Structures are given as C-alpha cells and as structure tokens.
Amino acid sequence: MQVFVYRSVRKQGAYLYVSRRDAFDAVPPPILQSLGRLDFALEFELTPDRKLAREDAATVLQHLKERGFHLQLPPNTNFDPMTDDWGTDA
C-alpha cells in the first residue's frame, strides 16, 4: 500500500499516515486540530514486513484499512526513573 506521511508542526514528534495524498477526511476534526499544520514528510510503499523506526508496519496497515489513518505520537518523554520500583527497599 502506498502511504503518505505528514509531520505535525505543533506537536513535536507526531506523524499522521494516510493512504492518499492530502486525504484527511477520515481523521476526526479534534485530532487534526490538535496536530495543527501538517507538513508533507514522505511517501513510500508499506508492506506488513517492512521495518519502521517506531511503529509496527502491520499495525499501521490495519489502522489505515480500518480507520483511514494512523497517528504516530512521540514516545513518552515524561519518564521519571525515580518512580520505578528498584527493588532496593528492605
């Protein structure tokens, strides 16, 4: 499947995948509004076995077929290592 990827200008690290160029009609308005302006980033052929940096290709394909879009959000950068259980308490 041919995939078109757009970068959110407002939300650093957020990317929107669609199966037709500039086809945002399937994306709910609140999502589009939260992303702000979208800049075209790249176009490529996506297959289930293709390796993607942060996403599972099969999941992206499934979302494109079922929803008409896939939203990739940045990894959680609010991780605080001091909140984990380090197993040092007696």
MARFI-648421 format. One record per residue: residue in one letter; x, y, z of N, C-alpha, C in turn. Coordinates in Angstrom, 1 decimal. Atoms other than C-alpha are relative to their C-alpha. Layout:
N
   code     n.px     n.py     n.pz    ca.px    ca.py    ca.pz     c.px     c.py     c.pz
      A        X        Y        Z        X        Y        Z        X        Y        Z
...
***
This chain:
90
   code     n.px     n.py     n.pz    ca.px    ca.py    ca.pz     c.px     c.py     c.pz
      M      0.8     -1.2      0.0      0.0      0.0      0.0      0.9      1.2      0.0
      Q     -0.8     -1.3      0.0      1.3      3.5     -0.8     -0.5      0.8      1.2
      V      0.3     -0.7     -1.2      1.5      5.6      2.3      0.6      1.4     -0.1
      F     -0.4     -1.4      0.0      1.8      9.4      2.7      0.1      0.4      1.5
      V     -0.3     -0.3     -1.4      3.3     10.7      6.0      0.1      1.5      0.1
      Y     -0.1     -1.5     -0.3      2.8     14.2      7.4      0.5      0.2      1.4
      R     -0.6     -0.4     -1.3      4.7     15.8     10.3     -0.9      1.2      0.5
      S      0.7     -1.1     -0.7      2.8     17.9     12.8      1.0      1.1      0.4
      V     -0.8     -1.1     -0.4      4.2     21.4     13.2     -0.2      0.4      1.5
      R      0.3     -0.3     -1.3      2.5     21.9     16.5      0.5     -1.0      1.1
      K     -0.3      1.0     -1.0      3.2     18.6     18.2      1.3     -0.7     -0.5
      Q     -1.3      0.5      0.4      6.9     17.7     18.0     -0.1     -1.6      0.1
      G     -0.1      1.5      0.0      7.4     14.0     17.0     -1.3     -0.7     -0.4
      A      1.2      0.6      0.4      3.8     13.4     15.9     -0.1     -0.1     -1.5
      Y      0.1      0.2      1.4      3.2     12.0     12.4     -1.4     -0.7     -0.3
      L      1.3      0.6      0.5      0.0     11.2     10.5      0.2     -0.7     -1.3
      Y     -0.1      0.8      1.2     -0.1      8.4      8.0     -1.4     -0.1     -0.7
      V      1.2      0.2      0.8     -2.8      8.3      5.2      0.4     -0.7     -1.3
      S     -0.3      0.8      1.2     -3.2      6.2      2.1     -0.2      0.8     -1.3
      R      0.0     -0.9      1.2     -3.9      9.1     -0.3      0.5      1.4      0.4
      R     -0.6     -1.2     -0.3     -2.0     12.3     -0.5     -1.1      1.1      0.3
      D      0.9     -1.1     -0.5     -3.7     15.2      1.4     -1.4     -0.5      0.2
      A      1.4      0.6     -0.3     -6.7     12.9      2.2     -0.2     -0.1      1.5
      F      0.1      0.0     -1.5     -7.5     13.9      5.8     -1.5     -0.1      0.4
      D      1.4      0.0     -0.2    -11.3     13.4      5.5     -0.3     -1.1      1.1
      A      0.2      1.0     -1.0    -11.1     10.2      7.7      0.5      0.3      1.4
      V     -0.6     -0.3     -1.3     -9.2     11.9     10.5     -1.0      0.9      0.8
      P      0.9     -0.8     -0.8    -11.5     13.2     13.3      0.5      1.4      0.2
      P     -0.4     -1.4     -0.2    -11.5     17.0     13.5      0.8      0.4      1.2
      P     -0.8     -0.3     -1.2    -10.3     17.1     17.1      1.5     -0.4     -0.1
      I     -1.3      0.4      0.2     -7.2     15.2     16.1      0.8      0.9     -0.9
      L     -0.6     -0.9      1.0     -6.5     17.4     13.1      0.3      1.3      0.7
      Q     -0.1     -1.3     -0.7     -7.0     20.5     15.3      1.2     -0.1      1.0
      S     -1.0      0.1     -1.0     -4.6     19.2     18.0      1.4     -0.1     -0.7
      L     -1.3      0.1      0.8     -1.9     18.5     15.3      0.4      1.3     -0.6
      G     -0.3     -1.2      0.7     -2.1     21.9     13.8      0.4     -0.2     -1.5
      R     -0.4      0.1      1.4     -0.5     22.5     10.4      0.8     -1.3     -0.2
      L     -0.7      1.2      0.3      0.7     19.3      8.8      0.9      0.2     -1.3
      D     -0.9     -0.1      1.1      3.8     19.3      6.5      0.3     -1.4     -0.5
      F     -0.3      1.3      0.6      4.3     16.5      4.0      1.4     -0.4      0.3
      A     -1.3      0.5     -0.4      7.2     14.4      5.1      0.6     -1.0     -1.0
      L     -0.5      1.0      0.9      7.5     11.3      2.9     -1.1     -0.8     -0.6
      E      0.9      0.9      0.7      5.8      8.8      0.6      0.8     -1.3     -0.2
      F     -0.6      1.3      0.2      6.6      5.1      0.5     -1.0     -1.1     -0.1
      E      0.8      1.2      0.1      5.3      1.6     -0.2      0.1     -0.7      1.3
      L      0.0      0.7     -1.3      4.3      0.0      3.1     -0.5     -1.5     -0.2
      T      0.4      1.4      0.0      4.2     -3.8      3.4      0.0     -0.5      1.4
      P      0.0      0.5     -1.4      3.5     -5.9      6.5      1.4     -0.3      0.6
      D     -1.3      0.4     -0.5      7.1     -7.0      6.7      1.0      1.2      0.0
      R     -1.0     -1.2      0.0      8.7     -3.5      6.3      0.3      0.4      1.4
      K     -0.4     -0.5     -1.3     10.7     -2.3      9.2     -0.2      1.5      0.1
      L      0.2     -1.4     -0.3      9.6      1.1     10.6      0.8      0.4      1.3
      A     -0.8     -0.4     -1.1     11.6      3.1     13.1     -0.8     -0.1      1.4
      R      0.8     -0.1     -1.3      8.8      3.5     15.8     -1.3     -0.8      0.0
      E      1.3      0.6      0.2      5.8      1.6     14.5      0.1     -1.4     -0.5
      D      0.1      1.3      0.6      4.8     -1.9     13.6     -0.8      0.1     -1.3
      A      0.6     -0.2      1.3      4.0     -2.0      9.9     -1.3     -0.6     -0.1
      A      1.3      0.7      0.0      1.2     -4.5     10.3     -1.1      0.8      0.7
      T      1.0     -0.9     -0.7     -0.5     -2.2     12.8     -0.4      1.2     -0.8
      V      0.2     -1.2      0.9     -0.1      0.8     10.6     -0.9     -0.3     -1.1
      L      0.8      0.5      1.1     -1.6     -1.1      7.7     -1.5     -0.2      0.5
      Q      1.3      0.3     -0.5     -4.5     -2.3      9.8     -0.8      1.3      0.3
      H      0.7     -1.2     -0.3     -5.3      1.2     11.1     -0.4      0.8     -1.3
      L      0.3     -0.7      1.3     -5.1      2.6      7.5     -1.3     -0.6     -0.6
      K      1.1      0.7      0.6     -7.6      0.0      6.3     -1.3      0.2      0.8
      E      1.2     -0.1     -0.8    -10.0      0.2      9.3     -0.4      1.5      0.3
      R      0.3     -1.3     -0.4     -9.8      3.9     10.2      0.2      1.0     -1.1
      G     -0.4     -0.9      1.1     -8.3      5.5      7.1      1.2      0.9      0.3
      F     -1.2     -0.8     -0.4     -5.4      7.0      9.0      0.7     -0.8      1.2
      H     -0.7      0.5     -1.2     -2.7      6.1     11.6      0.8      1.2      0.6
      L     -0.6     -1.1     -0.7     -1.4      8.6     14.2      1.2     -0.6      0.8
      Q     -1.2      0.4     -0.7      2.2      8.1     15.4      0.3      1.2      1.0
      L     -0.3     -1.0     -1.0      2.8     10.0     18.7      1.4     -0.2      0.5
      P     -1.4      0.2     -0.5      6.2     10.7     20.2      0.0     -0.9      1.2
      P     -0.1      0.8     -1.2      7.5      8.4     22.8     -0.2      0.8      1.3
      N      0.2     -0.7     -1.2      6.7      9.4     26.4      1.3      0.5      0.5
      T     -1.2     -0.6     -0.5      9.4     11.8     27.4     -0.1      0.5      1.4
      N      0.2     -0.4     -1.4      8.0     12.4     30.9      0.3     -1.1      1.0
      F     -0.3      1.1     -0.9      9.5      9.3     32.3      1.0      0.4      1.1
      D     -0.8     -0.3     -1.2     10.9      9.7     35.8      0.5     -1.3      0.6
      P     -0.6      1.3     -0.5     13.3      6.9     36.7     -0.2     -0.2      1.5
      M      0.1      0.1     -1.5     12.8      7.7     40.4     -1.3     -0.5      0.4
      T      1.3      0.5     -0.4      9.2      6.5     40.3     -0.1     -1.5     -0.2
      D     -0.1      1.5      0.2     10.2      2.9     39.3      0.3     -0.7      1.3
      D     -0.4      0.8     -1.1     10.5      0.2     41.9      1.3     -0.7     -0.3
      W     -1.4      0.5      0.3     14.2     -0.6     42.0      0.3     -1.2      0.8
      G     -0.1      1.2     -0.7     13.7     -3.4     44.4      1.1      0.1      1.1
      T     -1.1     -0.2     -1.0     16.1     -1.8     47.0     -0.6      0.2      1.4
      D      0.6     -0.1     -1.3     13.6     -1.4     49.8      0.0     -1.3      0.8
      A     -0.1      1.2     -0.8     14.0     -3.8     52.6     -1.3     -0.4      0.6
***
